[in-house]
């Protein structure tokens, strides 16, 4: 993995030659050879890339394999476990309840889930301020990151959220940042307020209005057939081998817990619809999905004590003084997923960028996203 063979080097030279001929005709022509080079380097088995500019798809490509062993080519409609990219959709759903006055960001969350009001500090004392939805959805509530257990996924959202809030708080609410499961607890609160299971609530308020027919917490057999295989680097660091994905159950009848923090499967095209709706101020095909005020709340970096974060409510964000995703504007925002999927929105350029790969513990995974973004930004430098 550390050295590139002569055959791979020759391939990279040929790709560079082809790119130089195509890029004049299509400024985004560099994306596919960039992905092919990453595949040749063993950084991923396959990728789906999509770019929207000013509301139109200007690039959408599939490269490499969805199943390398069976030589099944990657397709543009391949399904991926998007992991924490789910958070942005979950919080957007919750914010529609805020828009309707059914929830408040700054009232004590115990208003809707009394067990939260019983949470204590590690020394048994009461917290200095109440835990709120704002704190839960910005990872600043003090909610502990839970230990992994064999029964993860077997709970209902209700029982899992109740378990999460039994642990002592890690820090005083609002004083620090710990990425975790506050959005899972918030999803349970949304269930309580709406009277609907969370997956049905997201389906009704986000997936259906946007026509996201290839997106689900619990994929049916037809969708499961299109899930891209997961890969990891082998023990010798030389090649890719199949990896374990805990969210791909044995069959469609075996449902993992609905996980607001990371349970969704989707395609690049469906995710682009969601991001474009946000970029368009919360409107999709003339219908208001979420308010502009809520979008500002979600995508504006929060404070933890005296420290400014690169996190809003369910969304990561660039800042003028600190960029999470280099090259994109200071006002850009999005979210990544544990298996290296990534979506980013740049309001200044009018761009939506989606990258779908399915890697776990793959050496060089970060190079795939970097290469994609560099090829994209070469077309839209400002």
N, C-alpha and C positions, 0 to 999 in steps of 0.2 A: 504493500500500500504506500510505502514511503518513496519508492522509486517508480517511475513510469517506464514500461518496456518500450523497446524500439517500435513495435507494432502500434502501440497506443500513441507514441509520439508522431508516427507517420499519419495516424488518423487525425490527430489534432492539427497537423499542418494542412491536410486536405480540407478539414472543416473551415479553417481560417481562410483558405483560398475561396471556397464556396461562399462564405460570408461576405467577403470583400466584393463579390460580384452582385450579390442580392441586396445588400444594405442600401445601395443607391436608390433602388426601386421601392423598397419597403424599409423604413427606418427601424422597424421592430424585427427585421429579419435576423438579427443577431441572437435572438432569444433561443431559437431551436438549436443552432450549433453550440451555444453556451450550455444548454442542457445535455446535448449529446456528449460534449466533453466531460461533463460531470458524471455521466453514466459510464463513460469509458474509464474514468479515474476510479470507479467503484464507490462513488459517493451516494448513489441511489440506483435503484433498478429501473425507475421510470418516473415521469413527471407529467403533470398537466399544468399549463400556464395560461393565464387569461388576463388581458388588459382591456379596460374600458376607458375611453376618453370622451369627455363631454356627453356621457350617456349612451355611447355606442361601443359595441365590441369591435376593437381594432386589431386584436390578436387573440387567438384561442388555438392551442396546439397540444397534442399528446406526443410524448417522446418515450422511447424505451419500452419496458415491459410492465404489465400489470401482474403477470405471473412469469417470472424468468425461467423457472424450471420447465414449465410447459410451453414456453415461448409464445405466450399469449400477449399480443401487443397492447400497450396502454391505449386507451380510448378516451376521447374528450368527455364522455359521460361516465367515466369510472367513478365509483363511490369511494370515499375516504372517511375514516374516523377522524374528525376534526378536533377532538379533545377540547382544549380550553378555548378554542375559537367559539365554542358553545356559549361561553360566558356573555359575550356581547349580545347574542340573540336572547338569552335568558333575561338579562337586565333590561333590554329594550322592551320585552314583554311586560316585565314588572313595572316599567315606567309608564306603560299605557294605563295601568291601574292608578298610578300617581296622577296622571293627566285627568282621570275621571274622578279624582278626589277620594278614591277608596283606600289609598295608602298615602302616607306622608314620609318623606325622607328623614325628617328630624324629630318626629315623635318617638318615644321609646318603643323599640320593637316588641317589648312585652305587652304592648297594647293588643297585639294580635296573637302573640305566642307567649303566654305568661311564664313559661319555664325560663325564658331569657332573663326575666327580671330576678330570677333566683340565682343567677350566676355569681360566683365569688372569685376573688383573687386567690393566688396560691396559698397565701397565709390565712385564708378564711374571711378576710375583710370584704366589705362591699366595694364595688368600683366607685370611683369619684364622680362619674357621670354615666348615664344609661347608654346601653348599646342601641344604636339606631340602624335603620336600613342604609343610610348613607355610609355609616362606618362598616357595616357588613359587606356592602357591595364594592367598597374601596379597599378591602383587606386591612382596615385600620381599627377593627373592633376589639382585637385581642383574642379572638377565637383561636383556639389551638389547632395546629395541623394534626389530624388524627393519625395514630399508628395504623399501619396496614394490618388487616386481619383476613383470615380465611373466608369469613362470611361477607366480605365486601361485595356489594352488588346484589346480595340476597335480600337485603332489607327493602322495605317500602321507603319512599322519600320521607314519609311521616316519621317512621321509627328511626331512620338514620339521623334526621335533623334533631330529634329528641335526644339521641345519643351524643351528638356533637356538642350540644349546649349543657351537658352534664359536667364536662371537663372544666377545670379552673381557667380563667382568662390568663393569657400569657403576659399581658401588659395592660396598663390603664387604657380604656377605650379612647381612641383618638390620638394617643401619644406616640405610636410607632406603626410600622407596616410589617405584616407577615402574610405572604401570599398563601391562600388556603381555600376554605370551604364556606366562607360567608355568603357566597351567592347560592350555595346549596340550601342553607337555612332560609335565605330570602325567597327562594323558590317555594319552600314549604309555606312560608307566610302568604305567598300569592295564592297557593292552593286554599288556604283557610279563608281568605278574603273573597275569592272568586267562587268557591264551592266546586271547582273543577280540578281534576288531576293536572299536574303541571304540563305533561306532554300534550294533553288536549288543549290546554290554554295557549301554548305556543303555536300549536297547529292552527287554532282558530284565529289568532291575532297576528301571526307572522307568516307561517308557511302557506296557508291557503290564500290570503290576500295577495301575496307576492307570486303565486303560482310556483312555489318551490316544491314541485311534485317528486323530486328526487332527494328529499331531505327528511330525515326521521330520527327519532330517538330509538325506535325499534324497527329496523328495516324488515320488510316482508321478503318472501323468497325471491321475488323478481329483483328487488334491490340488492339483496345479498349476493346474487349471482354476479354483480358488477363491482363488488368490493375488491380493491387492489390489495394484493398480498403485502404483508409487512416483512421488512428485511432488517437484518443486523449484520455487523461485521463479525466474521468467524474468529475463533480464539487466537489464530495465528496472525490476524490482521491483514490477511491477503485477499479475501473475497467476501462477497455477500452471501448470507444464508438466510433461510426463512426465520422470522422472529415471531414472538408470541404477542398477540393483541388480546388483552383481557376483556375488551368490549365486544369482540366477535364471539358470540355464544355458539353452542353446538348446533342449534337450528333455530328457525324463526319462532318456534313455540316456547323457547327458553328465553325469557325476558330478563335482562339485567335491570336493576333499579333505574328509574328515570333520574338522571344526574344533571341538574341544572348547571353544574360547574364544568361538565365535560362529556356529555353522553351522546352528542349528535353525530350522525353520518350525513355527508352531503357531497355535492359535486362542485366543481369550479364555477359552472354557469349559475347554479342556484345561489352560491355564496355571493357572486357578483351582483345578483338582483338585490340581495339584502344590503350590501354595501352601497349600491347606487341609490337605494331608497334613503339611506342615511345621508348620503352626499347631497341628495335633492331636498333636504330639509324635512324628511319624514313623510314625504308624499310618494305614492306609487300609482301610476296611471290615473292620476286625478283624485285618488282617495287618500285621506289623511290616515297614516298608520300610527305615528307618534309625534308629539309636538316638538317644535324647534327648541323650546325651552328645555325639554327633557334631553334632547341631543346635546345641547350645550352642557348640561349637567354631567352627562355620561362621558363626554370626550374632553373635558377640561381637567388638567392635572390637579390632584388633591394635595392637601398638606397632611403630614403626620407629625404632630408637635410643631417644631420649627422647620422641619424638612419638607421641601417640595418634592413630590413624587412624579414619576413618569406613568402614573395610573390615575384614571378617572373613576367611573363606576362601570365596571365590566369591560372597559376599553383601555388599552395601552396608548400612550401619547408621546409624541416628540415634544420637546421644549426648546426655546431659542438657545438656552445655555447647556442643554443636554439632549442629544439625539439617540433614540433607541434604534432607529432605522436610518442609517446615514444616507444622505443624498436627497431625501424627501424633505418637504418643507417643515418648518417649526410647528405648524398647525396641523400636521398630519396625524393620523391615528389608526388603530386597528387592533389585531390580536394574533398571537401564534398559538399553535397546539403542540402537545407533548411529542407527537410523532412527526413533527417538522412541517406540518401544514401552516400556511401563513396568509393573512389578508391585510391589506393596508389601503387607506384612503387618503388622498392628497387633495384637499379642497382648492389649494392655490393652482395646481395644475389641472384640476378636473379629472383626476385619474383614480381608478380602482385597479388594484393589482392583487391577483390571487395566485398562489403557488400551492399545488397539491402534490405531496410525496408521502410515502409511508415508511418512515425510518424509526428504528429504536436502537440506540447504541451503535450508530453507524459512524465510523471515522470520516470526518470531512463533511458531515451533514450541513454544517453552517455555510460551507462553500457553495452549496447549491443555491441557497437563498441569495447569497452575495452575488453570484454570477447572474442570476435572474434579474435582480434589481439593477446591477450595473448595465446589463444589456438594455433594459427598459429605459433607464434614465439617460442613456446615451442618445435615445430618440427624443427625449423631453428634458433637456438639461436645466431648463428654467420653468 
